[in-house]
Amino acid sequence: MRNISDISIGRAILHGINNKPEARSISLSDLPMLLEPFERRFITNHILTSMNDEKIRAANFIIGENQPNLAKDALTSLLLEDNEQMFVDKSIVLTNHLANAMRSHHNISSAEIIICTYSDNHNPEQVYAAVLKLDYKSSIVRKEQKEVIDGIEKIRHVISEEGLSLPDEDQKLQKCAFVQLTNEQVTDFNYEILFLDKQNKGEAIFFKDLFLKCDLVLNDRVKTERFSTAVKKWLVSNKGQIGIEKYHDTINSLNSNLRNNETVNINSFIEHAIKESALKQSFIQSLRSQGFVEDEFTIDKAWVRENMKRVTIEFENNIVIRITPEQMDDETIYKKEQTEPNIAILSEIDDVQVYKLTGRLSRMHYDLFFIEAEKLFLNAEEASAVRINVSHDFGNDSFNNAQTVQRYDRTTLSDDTFIEFVLRKNDLLVHAQHTYLFMFEQNLLSFLNKSFEILEENLKISDCKKTTLLIADQTYSYENGFFRFIGTDLIGVSQFTSYVTTETASQVDIIDSRHHLVNWEEGPKYLTPNHFYFSTINDERPLEIFLTKKLVQLCIAYMSNYINNQGIATLKGFRTVHINSFIATIKKEFVSSLYEIFRWAYDERVHDKIEIIRNLVSIQLGTNVNDNSRLLSANAADIFSAVKSNYSLLIKDNVGLYFQERGKAETYITDISNQVSKGITDLIDFSSKQLLAFFVAVAGSFAAYATNEKQIIVFIGIILFAFYLIVSSAYYMIYIVRIFKGWEFDYQHRKKNWQSIFTPDEIQNITSDDELFGQRKRLFYKNWRISLYINLLLLLLSLIGLIYLTNIIDYLFHHKKSIEEIIHLILGR
């Protein structure tokens, strides 16, 4: 269940739960969702994203003798029985059960609940059930307010809350659960549930304990996480007894064990970490209370990579810093000395984060630095967004605005002066451009070497602004439509201010196409391969290697079918590539070919091209994911040539298919219009026959009366005609309408199918904008109404004949009255 990448939704239903104390209610749906394409994609994306979230946990239901598990019973029924009404009923049971659990605390947010069943496309017989809690979010919009000031109407822009909305496809859910049926003969899994609960404290535990009623399965991931947490918790609570130095040594020992070893022997770790018997016993009891009954467990390396990216260092004066292991080894960032150091610290405290990674400035960079600082102050929307600290032999100086920067006496600064550039994470909004200054190339690489999602956030990437990155210790210059990497030694201080922002080329169409074609759990919102392509890169400097590697990763990702959060890209079937495994030195020919494949694919007809690319790339790959990057590198040029050849064949086939299908479509339009015309002719014939039958019935009835003068004969004749009129009209009028509705449905269905072959303009041209069929349709309904009125008139005349039968016969056969007199008699005059 964890490794599913391609699913089909079976049934789904949406219910609403309002948990506000003053208005608690449940809004239940009586019918399942129709599962339109957007609904299927919405549910599928949330299921795949949530199942591959790093915080998902395996668990089993708790079942007591006298305490049935409502969630287990209802979800199991969904998997065992394929019945729509049962599905709706069980979903209502689950929703009511969840609502009761949510009432345990008023702080639990109201939400919409999607309950669905789905199957693995690679193993369709295996069916799963899912419960997705869609927490509401506020919709914030900009509004205009008009005000009249001094007789002049002016506009004020304000921020307004526009009610609540559901999380979109790109947002991650806080709570959801996925259930499978267990089988004693199956040994691939030992759990019934995968559930995600990102709010696991306080009242938030209602989902696991009150709704699902389940226990965690202690797999390697859970054991690794619990062991790390338990050790750190015990060390913090006993820091005073063991001392700050021993505290750090034990933390380092823990981190080293988890990073470098395959297993952890708890007894060995305790013996090495704690020497005092009393503290050792306390340590053991603390670990046992966390559920560690085994003496050894296997370390989950994926958890280590995800959660141990930074090292936390705490000092006796309550200063806490968090840095990466690499930064800890870099003396320009962190250096341990007995005396108080004057060093740069990469810190995260509250909402403050170092955006410009710092280092010591040489005298030649002072002017450049202060020019950049002044610009930031002038362009920042909020003055408190920027703070600059300068430390020197005589003390510390702090700048909070452009004026203090301008007036500052820089002659007192030496090569040992340390300048720290601190920007608030959320507040800095520069109007002109996004500019980042780095003292050393290594600091720039550390800053950029993040996931694409985090990189977008750090660099404030958008769809309209170019980003400038200045590196003080380099002389290179790389620029494309999105990024500008400038070595300040190359451009000089005098030219720096001439660099202004430019609008970037929009990547919206490419991003939208990728969004529909590639299922990427943590994919970027704005970054495309175009961002990292620089035609001027020729050397193999560290930055060039980094940019080339990012380009390759994005090219492969944009051509894949699915990418999980470990960077495994699935192309077709089970053929996968690890996009992070490409070697540091990549052949330029491979990069050029790969980028050309991407540009060619996303130029037009993306869907057809991507399918061809996936098929041909998968043929070149093997089953070993770690070796596939080499195979792809070796065959990129051949793949590109084969892809274009296959696409040319597809186009040739499609040209023939196009004209063939267009001819069929035009013939169909003519045939369906002729059928409607025939229906109109049949209506006219039917009405004519009804009129003729009326006159024949009247003439025959009166002829029979004239022969034997029995009024009953005329009465029976009129009754029979009226009965015939009602039956024949009702049958035919309903029948012909149903026939026409069938024609109309078939016509609309054909138009919908043509959308996969023709463009909307071509369909409009083929159907003449529905002009021919529309004319026939209007004429049909016009004649149908006329026919209906004729039949109703004949029926009315028949009824009048029955009512005034005696008078009519008397005046026609006995008094020889004129027609005018008979009419006057019938009308009661």
Secondary structure, DSSP 8 states (H G I E B T S, - for coil): -TT---EEEEEEEEEEEE--GGG-EEE--SS-----HHHHHHHHHHHHHHHT-TT-EEEEE---SS---HHHHHHHHHHH---HHHHHHHHHHHHHHHHHHHTT-TTS--EEEEEEEEEETTEEEEEEEEEEEEE-EEEEEEEEEEEEETTEEEEEEEEEEEEEE---TTS--SEEEEEE---TT--S---SEEEEES--SGGGGHIIIIII-EEE---HHHHHHHHHHHHHHHHHHTHHHH-HHHHHHHHHHHHHHHHH-SEEEHHHHHHHH--SHHHHHHHHHHHHHTT--SSEEE--HHHHHHH-SSEEEE-TTS-EEEE-HHHHH-TTT----SS--------EETTEE--S---B--GGGHHHHHHHHHHHHHHBSSGGGEEEEEEETTEEEEE-SHHHHHH--GGG--TT-EEEEEEETTT--BSS-EEEEESSHHHHHHHH-S-HHHHHHHHT--SSB-EEEEETT---EEE-SSEEEEEHHHH-HHHHTT----B----HHHHHHHHHH-EETT--SS--GGGG--TT--S--HHHHHHHHHHHHHHHHHT-SEE-TT-EEEEETTEEEETT---SS--HHHHHHHHHHHHHHTTS-HHHHHHHHHHHHHHH--S-HHHHHHHHHHHHHHHHHHHHHHHHHHHHHHHHHHHHHHHHHHHHHHHHHHHHHHHHHHHHHHHHHHHHHHHHHHHHHHHHHHHH--HHHHHHHHHHHHHHHHHHHHHHHHHHHHHHHHHHHHHHHHHHHHTTTS-HHHHHHHTGGGHHHHHHHHHHHHHHHHHHHHHHHHHHHHHHHHHTHHHHHHHHHTS---HHHHHHHHTT-
